[in-house]
Amino acid sequence: MDTIAIFFLASVGVGGLVWVFVYPILSGERKAEKRMASVAKSEAVTRATRGHQKSRRDVIETTLKEFEERHKKKKHLPLAVRISQAGLSWSKRQFFMISAGIGVALFMFGMLAGGGLLPAIGLAFAGAFGLPYWLLSFLKKRRESKFLNAFPDAVDIIVRGIKAGLPLLDCMKMITIDAPEPVKSEFRAIVETQAVGLPLGEAAAKLYENMPVPEANFFGIVIAIQQKAGGNLSEALGNLSRVLRDRKKMKGKIQAMSQEAKASAGIIGALPIAVMTLVWMSSPQYISLLWTEPLGRLMLAASAVWMTMGVLVMKKMINFDF
């Protein structure tokens, strides 16, 4: 029995060695591998000889990667940058002083209104840390909206100027004269940055720092790629202008389609306040318990929190990003 087992294992071992070393030669696999290696080598040589033809693509890919890496590092913007994006000329010290003043004013208002210490502290905290940052966000969005309304016309000015034979920098200088704010100030910053020695592509790329919208990012990418790889700039900017106008039309359609939902949300949010006002006008003694009793004030505060959460959720649902 042991002899049969040893003979079986030896046969399996010899068969495995023959399969590994002899079968590839008999089946032609070794020749196929050599043929594939020669083809891969020739393909690599062909790619090396055609490398100069793909240099433009390599430059474009490298530029796009640089833009992506640069924008990923700027998720948390400093306060000075946020103030600049809002179109304000405040310093950080002025911003903190204004925030502190709003907080003190709301604290005094809460104390004089007889709300107590804790509500006054809550109002002061909201006024010092919430209201100023909300104001920055509101001004930033309003400024971006004005920029997007006038930006396609500015790009068209550049396209027409380039087709007429003017340099790109002279076309931008025309925008700094005729365009409305904030497009005028942003392009003036590009021209001034280029005047101190920064390449025009990098100066145009900085437009996205002060105006963080995709349209400004597209413009910076187009200018930077053209400065590095060359090409028909008027055609590229013409396509960009068409894309910007299509995005503007899409935004208008989305706003028109979402107006019904926004009106419904406004009615739902105003309904409790309207009902409360009508009840107070008809029977003030019945509803006055809400602000004369401690439990009533607690119920009003909880209702205000829940209503605020509901309004924010509805706002998130009807704000479409594209």
C-alpha positions in Angstrom: 0.0 0.0 0.0 2.9 2.4 0.8 4.6 1.5 -2.4 1.5 2.4 -4.4 1.1 5.7 -2.6 4.8 6.6 -3.2 4.5 5.7 -6.9 1.3 7.8 -7.2 3.0 10.9 -5.6 6.1 10.5 -7.8 3.9 10.2 -10.9 2.0 13.4 -10.0 5.3 15.3 -9.3 6.9 14.2 -12.6 3.7 15.1 -14.5 3.7 18.5 -12.9 7.3 19.2 -13.9 6.5 18.1 -17.5 3.4 20.3 -17.5 5.4 23.4 -16.3 8.5 23.1 -18.5 7.7 20.9 -21.5 4.0 21.9 -22.3 4.7 25.6 -23.1 7.3 24.6 -25.6 5.1 22.0 -27.3 2.0 24.2 -27.3 3.6 27.3 -28.6 2.9 29.5 -25.6 6.6 30.4 -25.3 6.6 31.7 -28.9 3.4 33.6 -28.3 4.9 35.3 -25.2 7.9 36.3 -27.2 5.7 37.7 -30.0 3.7 39.7 -27.5 6.8 41.1 -25.9 8.1 42.2 -29.2 4.8 43.9 -30.1 4.7 45.7 -26.7 8.3 46.9 -27.2 7.5 48.3 -30.6 4.4 50.0 -29.3 6.5 51.6 -26.6 8.9 52.8 -29.2 6.0 54.2 -31.3 4.7 56.0 -28.3 8.1 57.5 -27.7 8.4 58.7 -31.3 4.9 60.3 -31.1 5.4 61.9 -27.8 5.7 65.4 -29.3 2.3 65.0 -30.9 0.6 64.5 -27.5 2.5 67.3 -25.6 -0.6 69.5 -25.8 -2.8 66.8 -24.2 -0.2 66.3 -21.5 -0.1 70.0 -20.8 -3.9 70.2 -20.5 -4.0 67.2 -18.1 -1.3 68.7 -16.0 -3.0 72.0 -15.8 -6.3 70.5 -14.8 -4.6 68.4 -12.1 -3.0 71.6 -10.7 -6.3 73.4 -10.6 -8.0 70.4 -8.8 -5.2 70.1 -6.2 -5.2 73.9 -5.7 -8.9 74.0 -5.1 -9.0 71.0 -2.8 -6.6 72.8 -0.5 -8.9 75.8 -0.2 -11.9 74.2 1.4 -11.5 76.2 4.6 -11.0 79.8 3.6 -9.5 82.4 5.9 -11.7 85.2 7.3 -9.9 87.8 5.2 -10.7 85.9 2.0 -14.3 85.5 2.9 -14.6 89.3 3.6 -13.0 90.0 0.2 -15.4 87.6 -1.5 -18.3 89.5 0.0 -17.0 92.6 -1.6 -16.2 94.4 1.7 -13.1 96.3 2.5 -13.1 95.5 6.2 -10.1 94.2 8.1 -10.4 91.3 10.5 -10.2 93.7 13.4 -13.1 95.8 12.1 -15.1 92.6 11.5 -14.5 91.4 15.1 -15.3 94.8 16.5 -18.6 95.0 14.5 -19.5 91.4 15.7 -18.8 92.3 19.3 -20.9 95.4 19.0 -23.8 93.5 17.6 -23.5 90.9 20.4 -23.5 93.6 23.1 -26.5 95.4 21.5 -28.6 92.2 21.4 -27.6 91.3 24.9 -28.8 94.7 26.2 -32.0 94.3 24.2 -32.6 90.9 25.7 -32.0 92.2 29.2 -34.2 95.3 28.7 -37.0 93.3 27.2 -37.2 91.2 30.4 -36.3 87.9 28.8 -33.8 86.9 31.5 -30.1 86.2 31.5 -30.0 83.0 29.5 -32.1 84.3 26.5 -30.0 87.5 26.5 -26.8 85.4 26.4 -28.3 83.4 23.5 -29.2 86.5 21.6 -25.7 87.9 22.2 -24.1 84.7 21.0 -26.2 84.6 17.8 -25.5 88.3 17.2 -21.7 88.0 17.7 -21.0 84.6 15.9 -24.1 84.0 13.7 -25.4 87.2 12.2 -22.0 88.6 10.9 -21.1 85.3 9.2 -24.6 85.0 7.7 -24.2 88.6 6.4 -20.9 87.6 4.7 -22.6 84.6 3.1 -25.5 86.8 1.9 -23.3 89.5 0.4 -21.1 86.8 -1.2 -24.1 85.2 -2.9 -25.5 88.5 -4.0 -22.1 89.5 -5.5 -21.7 86.2 -7.3 -25.2 86.6 -8.8 -24.3 90.1 -10.2 -21.0 88.7 -11.5 -22.7 85.8 -13.3 -25.2 88.1 -14.9 -22.5 90.2 -16.6 -19.7 87.7 -17.0 -20.9 86.2 -20.4 -20.9 89.7 -21.9 -17.4 90.2 -20.7 -16.3 87.0 -22.3 -17.9 88.0 -25.6 -16.0 91.3 -25.5 -12.8 89.3 -25.3 -13.8 87.0 -28.1 -14.7 90.0 -30.4 -11.5 91.8 -29.5 -9.3 88.7 -30.3 -11.0 88.2 -33.6 -10.4 91.9 -34.4 -6.6 91.3 -33.7 -6.3 92.8 -30.2 -4.1 91.2 -27.6 -5.8 89.4 -24.7 -4.6 91.9 -22.1 -6.0 94.8 -24.1 -9.3 93.1 -24.2 -9.3 92.7 -20.5 -8.5 96.4 -20.1 -11.6 97.2 -22.1 -13.6 95.2 -19.7 -12.2 97.2 -16.8 -13.6 100.3 -18.4 -17.0 99.3 -19.7 -18.2 96.3 -17.6 -20.4 96.7 -14.5 -19.4 95.8 -11.0 -18.2 93.3 -9.8 -16.8 92.2 -13.2 -14.9 95.4 -13.6 -13.1 95.2 -10.3 -12.2 91.5 -10.8 -10.7 92.0 -14.2 -8.9 95.1 -12.9 -7.3 92.8 -10.3 -6.2 90.4 -13.1 -4.7 93.3 -15.1 -2.9 94.7 -12.1 -1.6 91.3 -11.0 -0.2 90.7 -14.5 1.4 94.1 -14.5 3.6 93.2 -11.5 5.1 90.3 -13.3 2.7 87.3 -12.8 1.9 85.4 -16.0 -1.5 86.1 -17.4 -2.6 82.5 -17.0 -1.9 82.4 -13.3 -3.4 85.9 -12.9 -6.6 84.7 -14.6 -6.6 81.6 -12.4 -6.8 83.8 -9.3 -10.2 85.0 -10.4 -11.7 81.9 -8.8 -10.2 82.9 -5.4 -12.2 86.1 -5.2 -15.2 84.8 -7.2 -15.6 81.0 -6.3 -18.1 80.1 -9.0 -17.7 77.4 -11.6 -17.9 79.9 -14.5 -14.8 81.8 -13.1 -13.0 78.5 -12.8 -13.8 77.6 -16.4 -12.4 80.9 -17.6 -9.2 80.5 -15.6 -8.6 77.0 -16.9 -9.2 78.1 -20.5 -6.7 81.0 -20.2 -4.1 79.0 -18.4 -4.2 76.1 -20.9 -4.0 78.6 -23.8 -1.0 80.3 -22.3 0.8 77.0 -21.8 -0.3 74.9 -24.8 -1.5 77.5 -27.4 -4.5 77.1 -29.6 -7.4 79.1 -31.0 -8.3 81.3 -28.0 -11.3 83.0 -29.7 -12.9 79.6 -30.4 -12.3 78.3 -26.9 -13.7 81.5 -25.3 -16.6 81.5 -27.7 -17.5 77.9 -26.6 -17.1 79.1 -23.0 -19.4 82.0 -23.6 -22.0 79.6 -25.1 -21.7 77.3 -22.1 -22.1 80.2 -19.7 -25.2 81.4 -21.4 -26.6 77.9 -21.4 -26.0 77.6 -17.7 -27.7 80.9 -17.1 -30.7 79.7 -19.1 -30.8 76.5 -17.1 -30.6 78.4 -13.8 -33.6 80.6 -14.9 -35.6 77.5 -15.9 -34.8 75.9 -12.5 -35.9 79.0 -10.7 -39.1 79.2 -12.6 -39.9 75.5 -12.0 -39.2 75.8 -8.3 -41.3 78.9 -7.6 -44.4 76.9 -6.8 -42.5 74.9 -4.2 -41.0 78.1 -2.8 -44.5 79.7 -2.5 -45.8 76.6 -0.8 -42.9 76.6 1.7 -43.5 80.3 2.4 -47.2 79.7 3.1 -46.5 76.7 5.3 -43.8 78.7 7.2 -46.1 81.7 7.7 -49.2 79.8 8.6 -48.5 79.3 12.3 -47.6 82.9 12.8 -50.7 84.1 11.0 -53.0 81.7 13.0 -51.3 82.9 16.2 -51.9 86.5 15.3 -55.6 85.9 14.4 -56.2 84.1 17.7 -54.5 86.9 19.6 -56.8 89.4 17.9 -59.9 87.4 18.6 -59.2 86.2 22.1 -56.0 87.6 23.6 -56.6 86.1 27.1 -56.7 82.6 25.6 -53.3 82.8 23.8 -51.5 85.1 26.3 -50.6 82.1 28.4 -47.9 81.2 25.9 -45.8 84.2 27.0 -47.0 84.8 30.5 -46.4 81.3 31.9 -43.0 79.5 32.0 -44.4 76.4 30.3 -45.9 78.6 27.6 -42.6 80.3 26.9 -40.9 76.9 26.8 -43.5 75.7 24.2 -43.0 78.9 22.1 -39.2 78.3 22.1 -39.6 74.6 21.1 -42.1 75.6 18.4 -39.7 78.2 17.1 -36.8 75.7 16.9 -39.0 73.1 15.2 -40.3 75.7 12.7 -36.8 76.9 11.9 -35.7 73.3 11.3 -38.7 72.7 9.0 -38.0 75.9 7.0 -34.4 75.0 6.6 -35.3 71.5 5.4 -37.8 72.9 2.9 -35.2 75.4 1.7 -32.7 72.6 1.2 -35.3 70.6 -0.8 -36.2 73.4 -3.2 -32.7 74.7 -3.8 -31.4 72.8 -6.9 -27.7 72.7 -7.7 -26.5 72.0 -11.2 
